[in-house]
Amino acid sequence: MRITRRLLLTGAALALGTTALPLRRAWAVTTAEFGGMRIDSLSDGWLELPADMTLAVLPEAERAALGAQFGLTPGGVVQSPLNVTLLRHDGRVVLFDVGSGPDFMPTAGKLAEALSALDLTPDDVTDVVFTHAHPDHLWGVLDDFDEPLFPAARMQMGAQEHGFWTDPATPAALPEAQQSFAAGAARRLEALGDAVATFEAGAEVLPGVVAVATPGHTPGHTSFAIGTPAEGVFVTGDFITMPLSFARPEIGAATDHDPAQAAETRKATLARLADEGWRILGYHLPDGGLGRVERDGDAYRFVPG
């Protein structure tokens, strides 16, 4: 099955008709404290996506079995959480990604409400660090009036990622389904201008926070290691987006820019996280996204907690 713009837009249409579905959290949950650092998982809401998007990337011979195992029903809906990482340390208030804002899906764009649950406002945010520039991670940087929502924040994005989305040639390199991604990213990055600093993989972007290259989902996708495996959290971004990919690391998101590279990144990074004992905070994972990666034979599993 080919991923088309029509299929992506179906997700937005489905989201408009979800009043009978269980209400998802739009608040903040304290997740971890270590070494003077406090981590919270903030909910930006959730995405309503056609299950057919994920079914389309499954091996055809296993599509029915894997779909049944992971709750993917043809013609059905997948509800994907949006977990924004908040770090507070040494006077800093740091967001890793900023959610969807008002222009993506009506079930998303709830980050300001989540901040309010912790008695914080967007004006309190001192730093924003981006994993990548997809809509549900970047578009929340502007408010309803296209003004910066976090006016006091120092913003950072990987140099390769920033260069990709600001390159005029990028739209032509993307499938039809992601044309709006390119336009939206370019508009927001242009609006921010020099307010966004760039970094290279391996850089310490903030004290105790190291940028880890995890390419494939996007060309310059970056995850972040906060602290150490013993006392810290690994912010995944979208190098992994669903429990199915722990069991089958070769299977990724329908929106992976380079599926083969994304699969290699997942395999290598999951091995590292399991072997080093990192706690992770996954942007699209259940239970606020906090948990650990455990080996399960030749594959892995996500253990919340």
TITI-385162 format. One line per field, with one value per residue (C-alpha): residue number from 1; residue in one letter; chain; x, y, z. Coordinates in steps of 0.5 Angstrom, whole numbers, plus 2048, in hexadecimal, padded with zeros to 3 digits. Layout:
N
i: NUM/... .
aa: a/... .
ch: A/... .
c1: X/... .
c2: Y/... .
c3: Z/... .
***
This chain:
305
i: 1/2/3/4/5/6/7/8/9/10/11/12/13/14/15/16/17/18/19/20/21/22/23/24/25/26/27/28/29/30/31/32/33/34/35/36/37/38/39/40/41/42/43/44/45/46/47/48/49/50/51/52/53/54/55/56/57/58/59/60/61/62/63/64/65/66/67/68/69/70/71/72/73/74/75/76/77/78/79/80/81/82/83/84/85/86/87/88/89/90/91/92/93/94/95/96/97/98/99/100/101/102/103/104/105/106/107/108/109/110/111/112/113/114/115/116/117/118/119/120/121/122/123/124/125/126/127/128/129/130/131/132/133/134/135/136/137/138/139/140/141/142/143/144/145/146/147/148/149/150/151/152/153/154/155/156/157/158/159/160/161/162/163/164/165/166/167/168/169/170/171/172/173/174/175/176/177/178/179/180/181/182/183/184/185/186/187/188/189/190/191/192/193/194/195/196/197/198/199/200/201/202/203/204/205/206/207/208/209/210/211/212/213/214/215/216/217/218/219/220/221/222/223/224/225/226/227/228/229/230/231/232/233/234/235/236/237/238/239/240/241/242/243/244/245/246/247/248/249/250/251/252/253/254/255/256/257/258/259/260/261/262/263/264/265/266/267/268/269/270/271/272/273/274/275/276/277/278/279/280/281/282/283/284/285/286/287/288/289/290/291/292/293/294/295/296/297/298/299/300/301/302/303/304/305 .
aa: m/r/i/t/r/r/l/l/l/t/g/a/a/l/a/l/g/t/t/a/l/p/l/r/r/a/w/a/v/t/t/a/e/f/g/g/m/r/i/d/s/l/s/d/g/w/l/e/l/p/a/d/m/t/l/a/v/l/p/e/a/e/r/a/a/l/g/a/q/f/g/l/t/p/g/g/v/v/q/s/p/l/n/v/t/l/l/r/h/d/g/r/v/v/l/f/d/v/g/s/g/p/d/f/m/p/t/a/g/k/l/a/e/a/l/s/a/l/d/l/t/p/d/d/v/t/d/v/v/f/t/h/a/h/p/d/h/l/w/g/v/l/d/d/f/d/e/p/l/f/p/a/a/r/m/q/m/g/a/q/e/h/g/f/w/t/d/p/a/t/p/a/a/l/p/e/a/q/q/s/f/a/a/g/a/a/r/r/l/e/a/l/g/d/a/v/a/t/f/e/a/g/a/e/v/l/p/g/v/v/a/v/a/t/p/g/h/t/p/g/h/t/s/f/a/i/g/t/p/a/e/g/v/f/v/t/g/d/f/i/t/m/p/l/s/f/a/r/p/e/i/g/a/a/t/d/h/d/p/a/q/a/a/e/t/r/k/a/t/l/a/r/l/a/d/e/g/w/r/i/l/g/y/h/l/p/d/g/g/l/g/r/v/e/r/d/g/d/a/y/r/f/v/p/g .
ch: A/A/A/A/A/A/A/A/A/A/A/A/A/A/A/A/A/A/A/A/A/A/A/A/A/A/A/A/A/A/A/A/A/A/A/A/A/A/A/A/A/A/A/A/A/A/A/A/A/A/A/A/A/A/A/A/A/A/A/A/A/A/A/A/A/A/A/A/A/A/A/A/A/A/A/A/A/A/A/A/A/A/A/A/A/A/A/A/A/A/A/A/A/A/A/A/A/A/A/A/A/A/A/A/A/A/A/A/A/A/A/A/A/A/A/A/A/A/A/A/A/A/A/A/A/A/A/A/A/A/A/A/A/A/A/A/A/A/A/A/A/A/A/A/A/A/A/A/A/A/A/A/A/A/A/A/A/A/A/A/A/A/A/A/A/A/A/A/A/A/A/A/A/A/A/A/A/A/A/A/A/A/A/A/A/A/A/A/A/A/A/A/A/A/A/A/A/A/A/A/A/A/A/A/A/A/A/A/A/A/A/A/A/A/A/A/A/A/A/A/A/A/A/A/A/A/A/A/A/A/A/A/A/A/A/A/A/A/A/A/A/A/A/A/A/A/A/A/A/A/A/A/A/A/A/A/A/A/A/A/A/A/A/A/A/A/A/A/A/A/A/A/A/A/A/A/A/A/A/A/A/A/A/A/A/A/A/A/A/A/A/A/A/A/A/A/A/A/A/A/A/A/A/A/A .
c1: 800/803/803/7FF/7FD/7F6/7F8/7FB/7F6/7F1/7F4/7F2/7EB/7EB/7ED/7E7/7E2/7E5/7E1/7DE/7E6/7E9/7EC/7F3/7F8/7F9/7FD/804/807/80D/811/818/81D/825/82B/827/823/81C/819/811/80D/809/803/802/7FB/7FB/7FB/7F5/7F8/7F5/7F8/7F9/7FF/802/7FF/802/80A/809/80B/805/806/805/801/7FB/7FE/802/7FC/7F8/7FE/7FF/7F8/7F8/7F1/7F0/7EC/7ED/7F1/7F7/7F8/7FF/801/805/80A/80E/815/815/81C/81D/824/828/823/822/81B/81C/818/81A/815/80F/809/804/801/7FB/7FB/7FC/7F7/7F1/7F3/7FA/7FD/7FC/803/801/7FC/801/806/800/7FF/806/805/809/808/80C/80F/813/816/81D/820/81C/820/81D/81E/81B/817/811/80A/808/80F/811/80A/808/80E/809/802/7FC/7FE/805/809/80E/80B/811/814/81A/81C/823/821/826/825/82A/82E/82C/825/824/828/823/81D/81F/822/81D/81F/81C/814/816/81A/814/80E/807/805/80A/80A/806/80B/811/80D/80B/812/815/810/811/819/818/814/819/81F/826/822/824/82B/82E/832/836/834/838/838/836/830/82F/833/832/82E/831/82F/82E/82E/828/826/821/81B/81D/824/827/823/826/824/827/82B/829/82E/830/82D/82D/82A/827/822/823/81E/81D/819/816/81C/817/80F/80B/80C/80C/813/816/814/815/81B/81B/814/813/80E/80B/80E/815/819/81E/81B/821/826/820/820/828/827/822/826/82C/829/824/82A/82E/828/827/82E/830/829/826/820/81C/817/813/810/80A/80B/805/805/808/80E/812/815/81B/81D/81E/821/81B/81F/822/81D/81B/815/813/812/80E/810 .
c2: 800/807/80C/812/819/817/812/817/81C/816/817/81E/81C/816/81B/820/81A/817/81A/813/811/811/817/817/81B/822/823/822/81C/81C/816/817/81B/819/81D/824/823/822/81F/820/81D/822/820/824/81F/81A/818/815/811/80C/805/803/808/803/7FD/7FF/7FF/7F8/7F2/7EF/7E8/7EA/7F0/7ED/7E9/7EF/7F4/7EF/7EF/7F6/7F9/7FB/7FA/7FC/802/803/809/809/80E/810/814/81A/81A/821/820/826/827/82B/82C/832/837/835/833/82E/82B/826/827/82C/828/829/830/832/830/829/824/827/821/824/82B/82A/82C/833/82F/82A/82F/833/82C/82E/835/837/83B/83B/841/83D/839/83A/835/831/82B/828/821/822/827/822/826/823/825/82C/82F/831/836/83B/83D/83F/845/842/846/842/83E/83E/845/844/83D/83C/837/831/82C/828/82B/826/826/82D/82D/828/82B/832/830/832/82B/827/827/824/81F/81D/818/81C/81A/81E/824/828/826/82A/830/830/82F/834/839/839/838/83E/842/840/842/843/841/83A/838/831/82C/826/81F/81D/824/826/82A/82C/82A/823/822/81F/81E/817/816/812/813/810/812/819/81A/81E/81B/81B/818/81B/817/81B/819/812/80B/80A/811/814/814/812/817/813/817/813/80E/809/80B/805/7FF/7FA/7FD/7FA/7F3/7F4/7FA/7F9/7FC/803/809/80B/811/80F/813/80E/807/803/808/809/801/801/807/803/7FD/800/805/800/7FB/801/803/7FC/7FA/801/801/807/80A/80D/812/810/816/811/80B/80A/80B/812/80F/80D/806/802/7FE/7F6/7F1/7EC/7E6/7E9/7EF/7F4/7F6/7FD/7FC/803/806 .
c3: 800/7FE/803/800/802/802/807/80C/80B/80D/814/815/813/818/81D/81C/81E/824/829/82B/82C/833/835/835/83A/839/83F/842/846/84A/848/84A/84F/84F/850/852/84B/84B/844/843/83D/83A/836/830/82F/829/822/81F/819/814/816/80F/80F/813/810/80A/80C/80F/80B/807/809/810/810/813/819/81B/81A/81F/823/824/823/81C/819/811/811/818/81C/820/826/826/82D/82C/832/833/837/83C/840/846/848/84B/84A/843/840/83A/835/830/82A/82B/828/822/824/821/81A/819/81D/822/827/827/829/830/833/836/83A/83C/83E/842/846/849/84A/844/83E/837/83A/83F/83A/83A/834/82F/82C/825/824/81D/819/817/819/820/822/81F/81D/824/824/822/825/822/81F/81C/822/825/82B/82F/82F/834/832/82F/829/826/820/81D/817/812/814/814/80D/80A/80C/80A/803/7FD/7FA/800/7FE/7F7/7FB/7FF/7FD/7FC/803/806/802/808/80D/808/808/80F/811/80D/80F/816/815/811/816/81C/818/81B/822/820/822/81F/821/81F/821/828/82A/831/830/837/83D/83E/837/831/82A/827/820/81E/817/812/815/812/80F/815/81B/822/828/82F/835/83B/841/841/841/848/849/843/83D/836/832/82C/827/821/820/823/823/825/829/823/821/827/825/81E/81D/816/816/817/816/80F/80F/810/80B/809/80C/80B/80F/814/815/816/81B/81F/820/822/827/82A/82B/82E/833/835/836/83A/83E/83C/83E/838/837/830/82C/82A/82F/834/83B/83A/837/83D/83D/83B/836/837/833/831/82D/826/827/82D/831/834/83B/83E/845 .
***
